[in-house]
């Protein structure tokens, strides 16, 4: 009789969850979403060319009842409707809740556009949705015992605040024909000083199996896209753009070699999420770079951030096999901006001009004036709901907002967070334009115009307060 006990215990250890290995489990996925139906539509126009592959990458975490999965698409953004549809499909397949899923876009400006105006655009919209759904499901279904560590390093040489105060008398008119206090990407001969800071931190969440095999890495850096993707010269001499994942994709291809050397780990998934980069780009306004070959600057930035991520990983002294995993989500009803009487009057007068005359004032005069009148209509909707999220993985906190978030907001969240490690993922669960803090609204500039920023001037304050409340809830667990 006693001889049967070991065998019985072995069977029970397989069949019963009471004997299942406790602690963190993690899973990864990478799904290629490069277009297959051509022509595709890029910002530069129709194209039949792809320079480098585009993906959806996802990493899932679970410890007991705590769950979170983070997915990143090589796209300028991922609309709320697509996020909701993919999450619902993944929830039906896996049993996870949609509010345990975070979906964001890298913000590459050379990703194809989806839509319903051509076979290529229709096909690409479908491919993105299917790829996102597949990545979420695969990451969740590939969970295995894991451990996780957190750290950061800095790469300050590739981030520049693009909003500048200018020399007196050099400011161009804004779309409504008045003058702002700052301008975005102004001619360098007119620059006085930047209107805001930068955030050089490269944060990493490094995921390993219990046998110390590299499994996945989530990085975060507050930098817009880089650009400089090669173009094709067709037989007729026409110059045509190519689709590309920009430095986000190149980072993901480089990072396995940083982690594993000449033998990168199998099935390792690295992703570079977009931090608070709404006013941060890769143009060196003070110095002069040597000329770059096509795609070279993308590789420069990818290499430097991969180096910083590698340095951060080397700082991790201990990996946690049983971190608390928890996630919070809120849907916040945000108020639209209300144009002033003066703005409405100016917009009405501007719309009486010809298109050419409006363009002579500012290339965005038509769109901003139209939006001003639209938002002044009595029947115009007054609010719109947006999703914000907060994730806890041990001592690491991640928050998300569906905007191009200006850097001061991310720095404030890092400073006030109750966690030792915190970063923000922008353009998550939808895309609603720029999110400037109130002091940047006062300065004006491209990121604050009604054509690019449609919510009230205190919106960042509202969302920051909510996120800090959510982080406090997670800290108290």
Helices and strands as residue ranges (DSSP letters): H 3-15, G 17-19, E 25-32, E 40-42, E 45-47, E 55-63, E 66-73, H 80-94, G 98-100, E 101-105, H 119-141, E 144-154, G 156-158, E 160-161, E 163-166, E 183-184, G 188-190, E 191-194, E 201-209, E 214-221, E 232-233, E 239-240, H 246-260, E 269-274, E 280-281, H 296-315, E 325-335, H 341-350, H 355-361, H 365-376, E 383-393, E 396-400, E 404-405, H 407-416, E 421-425, E 434-435, H 438-443, G 446-448, H 459-475
